[in-house]
Amino acid sequence: MKKVNFNNLDNIQIPESWTKSALSLPETLENKKKVVYFSRFSKNLALVASLVLVCALSVSLFIFTQKGDILNAHKPSQNSESTTVTQTEHANQSESEVSPATETQEKTQQTESSTPTEPTQKVTEETVTETQKATAPTLKPDTSDPDASDPNGVVPPTQKPTPTEPPETPEAPEEAPEVEFDGKITVQFPSSHLSGNGYVYCQIYDGSDTLLGDSNPYSDTHRAFLTLPSAGNSSSSYVTATYNIDKGGFSLSKGTYRYCFYNENGETICSGLFDVY
Amino acid sequence: MAKAMYAGLSFEQVVTKYTKTVGSVCVVRLKNWTDAEDCFQNVFCRLYTKSPEFKDEEHLKAWLIRVSINECKNYLRDNKPLLPLKDAKDTALDFPHDKCDVSWALLQLEPKYRNVLYLYYKERYKIDEIALILNKPVGTIKTLLKRGKEKLRKIYGGDEV
């Protein structure tokens, strides 16, 4: 009977070439250029890409926020500009001469003295209140600048902001008789100047520095009306006050007058000169 | 750069000493010279690249056998559908003597019996060592060994020596 001899398993002879190939493996592997697969680093790349994306978003958000702050800060800066104007105007209160800077100050004060035909005064009429529009007796269209067709341009120019204002042209006195003095003075100032209930008063002094009207500085005849800042500037701390001279119970003749706005504490908010033709 | 040592042996010494062991495992498992050669090279390539640490030569030998079996499994898994039948015939293991060779009879068995019988009779491993190498329970190895003997006897005929 045939016997199963497992020693016959040694019959499997491994070729010599296998051994030679295996012995040459180190040289082959060292000479072989190492291949780096992209997929091996895909996770790292994704992580790095995510970090870069997050950083970019953070930076863009930061820049956007900074821009927003700048824009918000820009509005108060405009107000502060006008504030400085009023302050400088207040400083020039005692000065007899008005520098060119006071022209721009008076622009912000917007004393209603411009005529429809004066193109240079149109610029000064940007902050005129709507109440002035309503009280304007006649409307004259402005042909040079559509923005200048605001109430100040419509209101008859019976008052002049300052005697030295260069925008005044020789034509202004000619047209002065044609319009009537509406008796309003409009100024702008920071709301921080308000006190108490927020009431604002105005006194008018004539050429001899004599107070016109009631001697009580807090009588209703000296009461000015607060209006909101210009449209689209709701967040501004800038306040517009209008004083109706006619309500004070006196009329102004031709000449130079001085106005003085003050708050409930008697602190002067702003003051200046104006002419009545 | 210092050459790596494997249980006190250099790579060349390991290849020379264990060529027959690794080659036989691959041949018995794959029953194809070409495929077995690929796996054979992969085993030593892995040894060179991984450079694992071994306690002794037995550990090294067991590691080589374990890796050989795994390589063969992976090879069969990855290349099974890609090998046309006619090509397989051309490269099939051919024994020069006769079909009644024990090795030929062993190759007729299923792979799970082949590994156990080969390790037990040829490599002279004990049952618990085979269980460790193949990562299977001792009882399973005993069952496979017993059934493998019976199947081999039916194929080859005769009684065990």
Contacts between the chains, C-beta under 8 A, distances in Angstrom:
chain1	res1	chain2	res2	distance
A	1	B	157	8.0
A	1	B	158	5.1
A	1	B	159	6.3
A	2	B	100	7.6
A	2	B	156	7.3
A	2	B	157	5.2
A	2	B	158	3.5
A	3	B	158	5.0
A	3	B	159	6.0
A	3	B	160	7.2
A	3	B	161	4.7
A	4	B	102	6.2
A	4	B	105	7.6
A	4	B	152	6.4
A	4	B	153	6.2
A	4	B	156	5.3
A	4	B	157	7.9
A	4	B	158	5.5
A	4	B	159	6.8
A	4	B	160	5.0
A	4	B	161	6.6
A	5	B	102	6.1
A	5	B	161	5.0
A	6	B	102	6.0
A	6	B	117	7.6
A	6	B	121	3.7
A	6	B	122	6.8
A	6	B	160	7.9
A	6	B	161	7.7
A	8	B	101	5.9
A	8	B	102	3.9
A	8	B	103	6.1
A	9	B	24	7.3
A	9	B	102	6.1
A	9	B	103	5.3
A	9	B	106	6.8
A	9	B	118	6.8
A	9	B	121	6.6
A	9	B	122	4.5
A	10	B	122	7.6
A	11	B	95	6.9
A	11	B	97	7.0
A	11	B	101	5.9
A	11	B	102	7.8
A	11	B	103	5.1
A	12	B	20	7.9
A	12	B	23	7.4
A	12	B	24	5.0
A	12	B	27	5.5
A	12	B	28	7.3
A	12	B	103	5.6
A	14	B	19	5.5
A	14	B	20	5.4
A	14	B	23	3.5
A	14	B	24	7.1
A	14	B	27	7.7
A	14	B	40	7.8
A	15	B	33	7.9
A	15	B	37	7.8
A	18	B	19	6.5
A	18	B	23	5.9
A	18	B	37	5.7
A	18	B	40	5.4
A	18	B	41	7.6
A	19	B	15	6.3
A	19	B	16	6.7
A	19	B	19	4.8
A	21	B	37	7.7
A	21	B	41	5.9
A	22	B	15	4.5
A	22	B	19	6.9
A	22	B	40	7.0
A	22	B	41	6.3
A	22	B	44	4.4
A	23	B	12	5.7
A	23	B	15	5.4
A	23	B	16	7.7
A	25	B	11	7.8
A	25	B	15	8.0
A	25	B	41	7.0
A	25	B	44	5.7
A	25	B	45	5.6
A	25	B	48	5.6
A	26	B	11	6.2
A	26	B	48	5.9
A	29	B	45	6.9
A	29	B	48	6.3
A	29	B	49	6.7
